[in-house]
Amino acid sequence: AYSHGGDYVSGTSYQIRNVEQPWIDATDQDSNMRSASGSPEPYSRLASYFARLSYNYRERYMVEITMRRDGSSNFSPANKWANFPSVSVGWNLTNEPFMADRPLWLDRTKVRVSYGVNGNQNIGSFAYTSMMQGIAGYMLGVDTMTAIAPGIIPRAYSNADLKWEESSQFDLGADVGLWHNQLSLSLDYYDKRTNGMLMTMSLPAYIGNNLPWGNVGNMKNSGFEFDITWKQQLGDFGYSIGANGSYNKNVLLKLGNETGYQNYDSVHGTLGTISRAENGEPFPFFWGYKTDGVFQSDIEAMAYVNENGERLQPDAVAGDVKYVDVNKDGVIDDADRVKIGKGMPDWTFGVNLSVSWKGLDLSANLYSALGGDIFDATRRADYPLVNMQTYVLDRWRGPGTSNRLPRLTAEADGGKNQNWRSSDLMVYDGSFLRLRNLTLGYTLPESWTRKALISKLRIYLNAENLLTFTSYHGMDPEISSGGTSLGIDKGVYPQAKTLSAGINVTF
């Protein structure tokens, strides 16, 4: 038998994205006019060279080395190309001579280590240069000597230094198989560092144009993942139970601006910015005021004073939100805003169950997320001016009626007290458990299907998102908002509950 084994693979790829979208308007109009036009999709090119070298010694020691060199038209000629290497090493202890007398129940023991770098070029085309755009109402002249005429202006500021976002990741893992691999376990630790994150740059508002893209930050994600599965066949009856989970700690190492922080996501105007990026914190997190509930009486509101006996909220009355003077300066203002939650969960879990008996089969998949928060931005700050949702029935209506939802006011911002400023009253526990998939099937006996020249026929019923267990009152705790809006519920359409039936036929 051969002691050594290996292989080598190399290749190239070239991707082109340039799609024209012509269209014709043939609507029946009184003028009998017809129009034809079109627009191009973003133009981009991606060229890649890659190679992989694998080596295996007696199924004990395994090494794989990979190298990629990618070039993207999304970056300037000086920064188009970048190299992305990776290496992985595996050690199968089970095949070592000193493991020859191992217990019979121990089938497999393997240790893995890997390190690699990959890139991200997901930005718009030509973001490194200054694109021009035409406008119909460009104002020329000064004072009373002005005229409005068509014109061309830069679409955004350019950034010739724009380059690939790079992520390096270290992994350390182990795999174990027990009792003829009926029980399998995997455990991994990872540390991922992202450098030069592709984001819009933080510049003063007076620049008067769209913000340019830049490599403006560094981020770290670290944690561990596990996977455990038990499967067994007992005659015609078989089953398997699997569970997996991961813990992730996210930290923004460097935002890349002078202040080390940036506020984002202004919703409904009066809420103010409700998310924030800051060095040393998760990216992003919710930013707002801490509260101590709702004033239950005018006397309580008047008694809320600072060290000098001055009212902290001079305009507050019964039913208004009670804001906390976090920095103890005797004034409730923007300096009292703090971290009030985060959208990224600490833990995610999955459970897979399957049972089969003769022709019957049943499978289920559950998913859970723990430790994340939801900022409910669906509670319109201007709700006196719109059709109200039923949650206003739980508002403060008198002493003891509510300590979370303030009184109803005619003003869009919640009155002089500004009850609808971004605060922890809008932050809720986002943990949930969801039955994502449930399938029941029956495979007809071959003695029946062969008569119809059918090799296999299976009938099944399937349900998706059948059950969700959560304390969150909104439409869906699995918020799809990402980026700087991570965990912010803006009323995105919820995942649908789906019931279906089908037949699988194999001839």
N, C-alpha and C positions, 0 to 999 in steps of 0.2 A: 504494500500500500504506500501511496505517496505521503511524505511527511509535510511537504510544502504545497501550498496552492495560492493562486491569486489571479487577478485579471486587471486589465487596463482598458478604459473607455475614454474617448475624447470626441468632441464634436463642436459644432457651431449652430447658432440659430439667429434668425433675423426676422423681427416683427415690424410690420408696417401698419400704421393706423391713419387712414386718410379717406374718409367716407363722404361722398357727396350725397346730399339729400334734396333732390329736386322735387318740386310740388307744383300742382296745377289747381287753380281755383276755377271750377266750372259751375259755380252756383247760378241758379236762374235769377238774374237781376233785371230790373226794369230797363237798365241801360244796355243790357245784353253784352256787358263787358266781361272779358275773360282775362285772367292774369296767370303768368307762369314765372316762377322764381325758384330759389333754392338757397341752401347754406351748407358750408363744409363743416364736417366734424373736426375736432382738434387734430392737428397734424403732429405725428410723433413717430420716431424710429427707435428701436431697441436692438442692438447687436450684441451677441454673447459668444464667448469662447469658453469651453469648459472641458475639464479632464478629471478622471477619477482613477485612483490606483488602490487596489485591495490586496491584502496579504493575509494568509491563514496558515498557521503552523499547528498541525495535528488537532485541529478543532479546540486548541487550548488558548492560543493567542491570536487575536484578530486585529488588524489595523486597516483603516481606510482613510485615504487622503484625497481631498477634493479641492480643486481650484477653479474659480470662475473669474472671468474678466468681462465686465458689462460696460457698454457704452450707450448713453441715452441722449437723444436730441433735446431733452428738456433742460439740459444744462449748457453752459457756454462751451466753446471749443476747448478752452483750457481745463475744464472740469468734467468733460463728458465721460471719461473712463475712470473706472475704479476696480480694484481687485478684492475678491471675497474668498479667502481660504477657509478650510475647515479640516479638522482631523479628529478621528474617533478611535479609541482603543478598547478592546474587550478581552476579558480574562475569564475563561470557563474553568472554574476550579474543579468541577465534577470530573473532568478528564485528566486531572493531575494524578501521577502515581500514588501520592500520599493520600488520595481520596478513594483508592481502590477498595478499602475495607469500610467505607462509609455505611451508615444504616440503610437498610433496604427502602425505607420510606423517603429517603432523600434522592430525588432524581436529577435535579438541575440546580446549579448555583453559578451565577455569572455576575461579574462586576464590570461596569461600563464607565468610561470617562470620555468626554468630548468637548471640543472647543471650536467655535466657528464664527464667522462674520458674514452678515448679509446686508443688503442695501435696500433702500426705498427711494423711488423716483416718482411717486404718485402726486404730482402737482400738474398744473396746467401747462400747456405748451408755451414756449418762449417766455417763461416767467423771468428769465435772467436779463431780458432786454426790454426796452420801452416800446410797447405796442401803441398804435394810434387808433383812435376811434372818431367817427364823425358824429356831430350833434347838430340839431336843427336850430337851436336857440342860443347861439353864442353871442354874448353882448360885447360890443366894441365901443370904445370911447369912454369919456369921463363926464361926471356931473350930468348936465342936461343935454350935452352933445353925445348921445349914445345912439346906437343902432343895433338891431338884432339881425344876425345873419348866420347862415350855415358855417360850420367850422370844424376843425380837426384838433383834438387835444390828446395828450398822452393818457392811456388807459390807467396806468399805474406807474409808480417809480420802479426803475430797473435795479437789479442787483447782479452784477457780473460775477460776484464771488459765490453765487449759489452753487451748491454741489450735492452729491449723494448724502442722504442720511444713512448712517452706519450703525448697526447693532451687533455687538459681540456677546456671545452667550457661552457660559461654562455649565456643563451638566455632569453630575455624578450620580450613578444609579446602580441598582442591583436587581436581579431576577432570581426567583426561587421557585422550583417545582417540587411538589410533595405527593406521595402516594400515587405513583404512576401519573403524575401531572394532573390529577383530579383537582388539586388545590394549587393555584399559581398566584404568586405575589410579585409585584414590582413596586419599587420605591425610588424616587428621583428627587434630587436637589438641583435647583437651577439658580443662576445669577446672570441676569441679562442687563447690559448697559447700552443705552441708546445715546449716541453722540450726534450733535448737529441736527436736532429735530427740525423737520420742515414745517414751519409755521409762519403766519404773517408776523412781520416785525412790529415791535412796539415803538411808535413814533408819535410826536405831538399832533394833536388834531388840526393845528393851524397849517399843516403842510398842504391841506386842501386837495388831496387826491387819495386814491385807493392805496392801501398799505402794500409794500412789496413783500415777496416771500424771502425768507432767510433761514439759515441754519442757526437757530436761536436758543437751543437748550439741550441739556443732557438729563437723562432719566435713568432710574434703576428700578428693575422689577426682580424680586427674589422670592423664593419660597420652595415648597416641595409638593410633589404629586404622588399619589399611591393608586394602585389598582389591584384588586383581589377578586378571584373567581373560583367558585367551587362548582364542579359538574360531575354528574354520576348517572349511570345507566343501570337500571334494575329490571332486566327482562324487557317487557314492552314499555315500561315506564322510565322516562328520563327527565332530568331537570338540571337547571343551572342557575346559580345566583352570583351576580357580579356587582361590585361596588367600586366606584372610583371617586377621588376627591382631590382638591388642590387648595393650597393656602398661598396667597400672594400678598406681598408687601410692596407697595408702590411709593416711590419717593422721587420728587423732582430735585435733582442735584443742582442744576443751574438753569435759570430761565434765559439768561443771555442779555438782560438789559441792566441799566444802572441801578434801578431800585430793587431788583430781585423779586418783584411781584407784578402781577397784571390782573385786572378785573375784566370779567366777560359777562355776556348773556344778560342784557337788559330786556325784561319781559313786561309788557303792558305799561311801560313808561314809569309809573309811580312805584313799582317794586324796586327800582334801582338795579345795579348789577348784582347778580345772585350767585356767580361762581368766580373762582379766583385761582390763579396759579402763583405759588410762592416757594422759594427755595426751602428745602427741608421738609416739605409737606406733600401729601398725596396730590396727584394731578388728575383732574382738578378737585376742588372741594367747595362746599357751599359757604357763602359769605353773607353775614347779616347780623342782626341784633339778637342778643339774648333777651328773653322775656321772663317775667314772673307772673304770667297769666293775664287776667283781665280784671280791671278795677270793678269791684262789686257794688261800690257806693261812691257818691260824691265826697263823702267824708274821707274815705280811703284814698281817693285821688289827691285831695288837698293835703293830706298828711304825708304824702310821698315827697320828702324834702332832702336837701343836701346838708352838709355840716354847718352851713351858714343859715339854715332855716328857710332857704329859698326853694320854691317848688321845682322839682326836676322836670315835670311836664306841666307847664302853666295852663295849657289849654285842655288838659285831660278831664273827662267827666266819667261818671259811671258807665261801664260798658266798653271803655277804651282799653287798648293794649297797654300793659305796664312794662316799659323797657328798662333794662338794667344798665346802670352807670358802671360799666366794666372797669374803666380806667380811673374811677373815683375822682374825677376832676370837677364834679358838681354840675355837669352839663350832659344832656343826652344829645350826642351828635355823631357824625360819621366816624369819629375816632373810637367809638364804642363798638364798632362792628368787629366780629371775630369769626372764627371757624365754627359753623353750626352743624356740620355733617359732611358726608362724602358719599358719592354715588357708587364707587367701586366696592363690591363685596369683598370680605376677607376670605370667605370659604365658598367653594362651589362643590356640589356633590351630584353624583349620578348613580342610579341603581337599575340594573337590568335583570329581569326575571323571565324564565322560560320553563314551560312544562309541556311534555308530550306523552301521549298514551295511545298506542296503536296509530290510528289516523288523525286523532285530535291533537291540536297544538294551541298553546296559549302563551303570549308574550306581553311583557309590560316594560315600559321605560319611564323612570321618574327622574326629575331634575330639581335641585334645590340650590338656593343662594342665600348665604347668611352674612350678616355684618355690614350690609350696604344700606344706605338711606335713600329716600325719595323726596325731592323738593316738589311739592304740588303747585305747579304754576298754572294749573287749569282753573284755580280759584281767582277769577278775574278781579283785578284791582279796580276796574271800572264797572263792577257788577250792578251799581244802581242804574246804569244806562243800558243794560242788556237784559235779555230774558234770563232769569236767575235759575240756578240749579237747586235741587232739593236740599243741599247741605245748609242753605241759609235758614232752614227751619230749626236748625240746632244752634242758631246764633244766640248771643246774650240778649235776653228780653227782660231781665230783672235779676235781683240778687240770687245767686246760686244756680242760675239756669245754664251758664256756660263759663268755663275758665280758659277756653281756647279760641272760639270764634267771637270776634267783637260785635258790637251793636251795628245795626244797619244805618248807614248815613246817606244823605243825598249827594255828598261829594264823592267824586271818583276815587280820591286817594284815601278815603276813610276819615274825612274831616280834618280839622286843624291838628289833631293828634297824629295824623298819618298812620292809621291803623294797618295799612296794607304795605308798609315798608317790608323789605326782605327780612324775615326773622325766623327763629326756630319754631314758631307756631305753624309754619308751613312745611316743616320737615317731619317725615314719618319713617317708621321702620319699614325697610323694603325687603325683608326676608320673606321667602315663600317656598312652598313645595308644590310641584306641578306634575300631574300624571300626563306626560307628553304623548305617550302612544300606548294603545291597548289593542291587541289583535287576537282574534279567535278564528282558527281555521280548521278545516277538515279535508283530508286527502282521501279520495275514494279508493277502495281496494283495486289493485291492478287487475284482479280477475273480472271486475266490472268494466274498467276502462279499455282493456285490450279488445273487447268485443267491438268497440267503436274505433279501433285503430288509434287509440290515445295512450301514450306512454304514462302520463301523469295528469291528474285533474284535481285541483285544490280550490275549494270555496272558502272565502274569508270575509269577516266583518272587521272593520278598523275604526278606531276613534282616536282623534288627536286633540290634545288640550282639553281632555274630558273633565278634569277636576283641578282646582287650584286652591291651596290653603294658604291664607295670608291675612295679616291684620290690616293691610293697606286698603283704604276705602275706594281707591280709584279703579279705573277700568281694567288695568293690567299692571301688576307689579314688575313685570319683566320689561323695563323701560328700554326702548330701542335707541334713545338719544345717545350719541357718542361725542367724542372730542371734548370741547370745553363744556358741552351740555350734558355730560355723563350723569345720569340719575335724575335729570330734570324732566318731569312729566309735563309736556306741553300739549297733551291731548292727542298724541299719536294714536292712530287706529290700533286697537288691541288685536292680539293674535286670535284668529277665529277658532271656534270649536267646530270640528269637522267629523262627520259620520259618513262612512263609505262602505261599500260592499263590492266584491269582485270575484273573478274566476281566473285562475292561472291554468293554462293548458299547455302541455308539452307533447308533441307528436314524435 
